[in-house]
Amino acid sequence: MKNLILIRHAKSSWDSPIKDIDRPLEIRGIKDAHLVATNCKPFLPRTYIMHSSIAKRASETAIIFAQNITYPIENILFNDELYTFDENKLERIIKSLNNSYDNVILFGHNEAITNFVNKFGDIFIENVSTSGFVALQFNSEHWQSIGKGKTMKIIFPKDLK
């Protein structure tokens, strides 16, 4: 059994004319990330590994979650390939995960996340919101052979306010 939690980065700032990869979180994004992180704890597996895009907004979101769920920040695996908006590339990355890990939390970007959860989950989600949490479960022993799974939990900030 493989369990995957996809978390879209929190709301980022467009205030400065900087490269997309360098955009930081805005205040609302920081608050929403803390809100979802504190409310997702009951839905986390006992053990897991965290992967994050190297984009500033995704890595900041991963760090906020790690702080709230007591996960060592130095154990987060930052991956430049996760800076993608393409669900096919995201699928290839997920299917190449190490099979020794049954539970993975991944921080990334839209459209890739929304399209991935709609392809592999059993509940249609129009848009995974910023700071959105979607847990999927796959009846597979190997990441490379995951197929249609079950959507186990969805948490969006708006549902907690």
C-alpha positions in Angstrom: 0.0 0.0 0.0 1.3 3.4 -1.0 0.1 6.7 0.5 0.7 10.0 -1.1 -0.1 13.4 0.4 0.0 16.3 -2.1 0.2 19.8 -0.7 0.0 22.8 -3.0 2.3 25.7 -1.9 0.6 28.5 0.1 -0.5 31.8 -1.4 2.5 33.6 -2.7 3.3 37.3 -3.2 3.2 39.0 -6.6 4.4 42.3 -5.1 7.9 42.3 -6.4 9.1 41.9 -10.0 11.2 38.8 -9.3 11.6 35.5 -11.0 8.7 33.1 -10.4 10.9 30.5 -8.6 11.9 33.2 -6.1 8.4 34.4 -5.1 7.9 34.2 -1.3 4.7 33.6 0.6 2.4 36.4 1.5 0.9 36.9 5.0 -2.4 35.1 4.1 -0.4 32.2 2.7 1.7 31.9 5.9 -1.5 31.9 8.0 -3.2 29.3 5.8 -0.2 27.0 5.8 -0.1 27.0 9.6 -3.9 26.5 9.7 -3.9 23.4 7.4 -0.7 22.0 9.0 -2.2 22.1 12.5 -5.4 20.5 11.3 -3.9 17.7 9.1 -2.0 15.9 11.9 -4.8 13.3 12.5 -4.6 12.3 8.9 -0.8 11.8 8.6 0.7 8.3 8.6 3.0 7.3 11.5 6.1 7.6 9.3 6.7 9.4 6.1 9.2 11.3 4.0 8.7 14.9 2.7 9.7 16.1 -0.7 9.4 19.7 -1.9 9.9 21.8 -4.9 12.8 24.2 -4.7 10.6 27.2 -5.4 10.7 29.6 -2.5 6.9 29.5 -2.0 6.9 25.7 -1.9 9.9 25.3 0.3 8.6 27.9 2.8 5.3 26.0 2.9 7.1 22.7 3.5 9.1 24.3 6.4 5.9 25.6 7.9 4.3 22.2 7.8 7.4 20.5 9.2 7.5 22.9 12.1 3.8 22.3 12.9 3.9 18.5 12.6 7.3 18.1 14.3 9.2 16.9 11.2 12.9 17.7 11.1 13.5 20.4 8.5 16.9 19.0 7.6 15.1 15.8 6.5 13.0 17.5 3.8 14.2 16.5 0.4 14.2 19.6 -1.9 14.0 18.6 -5.6 14.4 21.0 -8.5 12.3 18.6 -10.7 9.3 19.3 -8.5 9.3 22.8 -9.7 6.8 21.8 -12.4 3.3 22.7 -13.5 3.0 19.6 -15.7 1.1 16.6 -14.3 2.9 14.2 -16.6 6.3 15.2 -15.2 4.9 15.1 -11.7 3.5 11.6 -12.4 7.0 10.4 -13.6 8.6 11.8 -10.5 6.1 10.1 -8.2 6.4 6.8 -10.1 10.2 7.0 -9.6 10.0 7.3 -5.8 12.0 4.9 -3.7 9.7 1.9 -2.9 11.2 1.6 0.6 9.0 4.6 1.4 5.3 3.7 1.7 4.2 7.2 2.8 5.3 10.4 1.0 4.3 14.0 1.5 5.0 16.2 -1.5 4.9 20.0 -1.8 4.4 21.4 -5.3 2.5 23.5 -7.8 -0.7 23.7 -9.8 -1.8 22.7 -12.5 0.3 19.6 -11.9 -1.3 18.8 -8.5 -4.9 19.4 -9.4 -4.6 17.3 -12.6 -2.7 14.5 -10.8 -5.3 14.2 -8.0 -8.1 14.1 -10.6 -6.3 11.4 -12.7 -5.3 9.2 -9.7 -7.9 10.0 -7.1 -11.6 9.0 -7.0 -13.1 12.4 -6.1 -13.0 15.2 -8.7 -11.5 18.4 -7.4 -12.0 21.5 -9.5 -8.9 23.2 -8.1 -6.6 22.3 -5.3 -6.4 25.6 -3.4 -3.2 27.1 -2.2 -2.2 25.3 1.1 -4.5 22.5 -0.1 -3.9 19.0 1.3 -5.0 15.9 -0.6 -4.3 12.4 0.7 -4.4 9.6 -1.8 -4.0 5.8 -1.2 -2.9 3.3 -3.8 -3.4 -0.5 -3.6 0.2 -1.0 -4.9 3.5 -2.2 -3.5 5.5 -0.2 -6.0 5.3 3.5 -6.9 5.9 2.8 -10.5 2.8 0.7 -10.8 0.3 3.0 -9.0 -3.0 3.4 -10.8 -6.4 4.8 -9.8 -6.4 5.3 -6.1 -8.7 6.4 -3.4 -8.9 10.0 -2.2 -8.7 9.7 1.6 -8.8 13.3 2.8 -9.1 16.8 1.4 -8.3 19.8 3.6 -8.5 23.4 2.1 -8.0 26.5 4.2 -11.5 27.8 3.4 -13.0 24.7 5.1 -11.2 25.6 8.3 -12.2 29.2 8.6 
